[in-house]
Amino acid sequence: MNKLPLLNIKRIIRAFSNSFEGLKLTLKTEVAFQQEIILAIIFIYVALLLDLNGIV
């Protein structure tokens, strides 16, 4: 019964590692994904510069 939580943590770490490797590969090979990331960075930066008080 003690091994079950430890195995789940290892599975979660392995799943995170696989997902991260997939994102790295996608960022290197997919032009559309690269463009979306660049636009997201620009839009987030602009949104932080706007300094809005919230939705009115």
C-alpha positions in Angstrom: 0.0 0.0 0.0 3.0 2.3 0.6 4.3 2.0 -3.0 1.1 3.3 -4.7 1.6 7.0 -3.9 5.3 6.8 -4.9 4.5 5.2 -8.2 1.9 7.9 -8.9 4.4 10.7 -8.3 6.9 9.0 -10.6 4.2 8.7 -13.3 3.3 12.4 -12.9 7.0 13.4 -13.2 7.5 11.2 -16.2 4.3 12.6 -17.9 5.5 16.2 -17.2 8.9 15.4 -18.7 7.4 13.9 -21.8 5.0 16.8 -22.2 7.9 19.3 -21.8 10.0 17.5 -24.4 7.1 17.5 -26.8 6.7 21.3 -26.3 10.4 21.8 -26.9 10.3 19.8 -30.1 7.2 21.6 -31.3 8.8 25.0 -30.6 11.8 24.0 -32.7 9.9 22.5 -35.7 6.5 24.2 -36.0 6.5 27.7 -37.5 2.9 28.4 -36.7 3.5 27.5 -33.0 6.6 29.8 -33.0 4.5 32.6 -34.3 1.8 32.1 -31.7 4.3 32.1 -28.9 5.8 35.4 -30.2 2.4 37.0 -30.5 1.4 35.8 -27.0 4.6 37.3 -25.5 4.0 40.6 -27.3 0.3 40.7 -26.3 1.0 39.8 -22.6 3.7 42.5 -22.5 1.3 45.1 -23.9 -1.5 44.0 -21.6 0.8 44.5 -18.6 1.8 48.0 -19.8 -1.8 49.1 -20.2 -2.3 49.3 -16.4 -6.1 48.9 -16.4 -8.0 49.0 -13.2 -10.2 46.2 -14.2 -13.4 45.6 -16.2 -15.8 48.4 -15.8 
